[in-house]
Amino acid sequence: MKKIISLISVLFLLLLSSCDKSSNLKYLSGYWEIKSVSKDNSKIKNYPFSGTIDYFILDQNYESGFRKKVKPRIDGVFDITMHEIGFNIDIKKKHIIKIINLEINLSNSINLVYGKGKNFSETIVKIDSTDLIIKNSDGYSYEYQRFYPKDYLNE
């Protein structure tokens, strides 16, 4: 009996410590500036400054949205391109553990599926209010930080 209680306690702690990224999806909408690109845990390129910012918008149900590139200007507004790419959110559950009649999901995989016919997708590795990491199917990870427009002319 002690072993079962210990096992359930450990699994409960794992459940509490696991991050349910789907609840953080609300943070995706907004402006994101790329910081670096890596592959196989090795940095390929650092971006001390990027001339373009990725702008994400999600619908109110967090099921779909679009992404576009914008260019910040010195007056705090953006030059906006007409091109945008739509995506759908695909959440896949991973690591489901069943004990007796208790099912525990330890993590979710959130995928941004772009284009019609599921042309390509990217997986959100990490998302919170300040950081975003997206990995594509070729194994490249793109690390972003939240971007806030700033009006340098009226400082």
C-alpha positions as CSV (number, residue, x, y, z in Angstrom):
1,M,0.0,0.0,0.0
2,K,2.9,2.4,0.8
3,K,4.4,1.8,-2.6
4,I,1.1,2.7,-4.3
5,I,0.8,5.9,-2.3
6,S,4.4,6.8,-3.0
7,L,3.9,6.1,-6.7
8,I,0.8,8.3,-6.8
9,S,2.5,11.0,-4.9
10,V,5.5,11.0,-7.3
11,L,3.1,11.1,-10.3
12,F,1.1,13.9,-8.7
13,L,4.3,15.9,-8.3
14,L,5.3,15.3,-11.9
15,L,1.8,16.5,-12.9
16,L,2.2,19.7,-10.9
17,S,5.7,20.4,-12.2
18,S,4.8,19.7,-15.8
19,C,4.0,22.8,-17.8
20,D,0.7,22.8,-19.6
21,K,1.7,25.0,-22.5
22,S,-1.8,25.1,-23.9
23,S,-2.9,27.3,-21.0
24,N,-0.1,29.7,-22.0
25,L,-1.3,30.0,-25.6
26,K,-2.9,33.3,-24.7
27,Y,0.6,34.8,-24.7
28,L,1.2,34.0,-28.4
29,S,-0.7,37.0,-29.7
30,G,1.5,40.0,-30.0
31,Y,5.0,41.1,-31.2
32,W,8.0,38.7,-31.0
33,E,11.6,39.6,-31.8
34,I,14.0,36.8,-32.7
35,K,17.0,36.3,-30.4
36,S,18.7,33.3,-31.8
37,V,18.5,30.2,-34.0
38,S,19.8,26.8,-32.9
39,K,20.0,23.2,-34.1
40,D,20.9,20.2,-32.0
41,N,21.3,22.4,-28.9
42,S,24.0,24.5,-30.7
43,K,23.5,28.2,-31.5
44,I,23.7,28.9,-35.2
45,K,23.1,32.6,-35.1
46,N,22.4,35.3,-32.5
47,Y,20.4,38.4,-33.4
48,P,21.5,41.4,-31.3
49,F,18.9,43.3,-33.3
50,S,16.4,42.3,-35.9
51,G,14.9,44.6,-38.5
52,T,11.7,42.6,-38.6
53,I,9.3,41.5,-35.9
54,D,7.0,38.5,-36.0
55,Y,3.4,39.5,-35.3
56,F,1.0,36.7,-34.2
57,I,-2.8,37.0,-33.7
58,L,-5.0,34.2,-32.4
59,D,-8.8,34.0,-32.6
60,Q,-10.7,34.1,-29.3
61,N,-11.0,30.3,-29.1
62,Y,-7.2,29.8,-29.6
63,E,-7.9,27.5,-32.6
64,S,-6.4,29.5,-35.4
65,G,-4.7,32.7,-36.3
66,F,-2.2,34.4,-38.5
67,R,1.4,35.4,-38.5
68,K,3.1,38.3,-40.4
69,K,6.3,40.3,-40.5
70,V,6.3,43.9,-39.4
71,K,9.1,46.5,-39.2
72,P,9.3,48.8,-36.2
73,R,9.9,52.5,-36.9
74,I,11.7,55.0,-34.8
75,D,8.3,56.7,-34.0
76,G,7.0,53.6,-32.3
77,V,4.6,52.4,-35.1
78,F,5.1,49.6,-37.6
79,D,5.5,49.3,-41.3
80,I,3.2,46.4,-42.0
81,T,3.4,44.0,-44.9
82,M,0.3,42.9,-46.7
83,H,1.5,39.2,-46.6
84,E,0.3,37.1,-43.8
85,I,0.2,33.3,-43.3
86,G,-2.7,31.6,-41.6
87,F,-2.3,28.7,-39.2
88,N,-4.4,26.3,-37.1
89,I,-3.6,25.2,-33.6
90,D,-3.2,21.5,-33.2
91,I,-2.8,20.3,-29.6
92,K,-1.6,16.7,-29.2
93,K,-1.5,15.1,-25.8
94,K,1.7,13.2,-24.8
95,H,2.8,11.0,-21.9
96,I,-0.6,9.8,-20.7
97,I,-0.2,7.5,-17.6
98,K,-3.0,5.4,-16.4
99,I,-3.1,4.1,-12.8
100,I,-6.1,2.2,-11.7
101,N,-8.9,4.5,-13.1
102,L,-6.8,7.7,-13.0
103,E,-5.4,9.1,-16.2
104,I,-2.7,11.8,-16.0
105,N,-1.5,13.8,-19.0
106,L,2.0,15.1,-18.3
107,S,2.4,17.4,-21.3
108,N,0.9,18.7,-24.5
109,S,2.4,19.4,-27.9
110,I,1.2,22.6,-29.5
111,N,1.6,22.8,-33.2
112,L,1.1,25.7,-35.5
113,V,-0.1,24.1,-38.8
114,Y,0.3,26.5,-41.7
115,G,-1.4,26.5,-45.1
116,K,-4.0,24.4,-46.7
117,G,-3.5,20.6,-46.7
118,K,-1.2,20.9,-43.7
119,N,1.8,22.2,-45.8
120,F,4.1,22.5,-42.8
121,S,4.0,22.9,-39.0
122,E,6.1,24.2,-36.2
123,T,6.0,23.1,-32.5
124,I,5.9,25.5,-29.6
125,V,8.6,24.3,-27.2
126,K,8.2,27.1,-24.7
127,I,5.8,30.0,-24.3
128,D,5.2,32.4,-21.5
129,S,4.7,36.2,-21.2
130,T,8.3,37.1,-22.3
131,D,9.8,34.1,-24.1
132,L,8.8,31.9,-27.1
133,I,10.7,29.0,-28.6
134,I,9.4,27.4,-31.8
135,K,10.9,24.3,-33.4
136,N,10.3,23.4,-37.1
137,S,10.3,19.9,-38.7
138,D,14.0,20.4,-39.8
139,G,15.1,20.6,-36.2
140,Y,15.8,24.4,-36.1
141,S,14.7,26.1,-32.9
142,Y,13.9,29.8,-33.0
143,E,14.1,31.7,-29.7
144,Y,12.1,34.9,-29.4
145,Q,11.6,37.6,-26.8
146,R,8.5,39.7,-26.4
147,F,8.8,43.0,-28.3
148,Y,7.3,46.3,-27.2
149,P,7.2,49.2,-29.6
150,K,9.0,52.3,-28.4
151,D,8.7,55.9,-29.6
152,Y,12.3,57.2,-29.6
153,L,11.2,60.6,-31.1
154,N,9.2,61.6,-28.0
155,E,11.5,60.4,-25.2
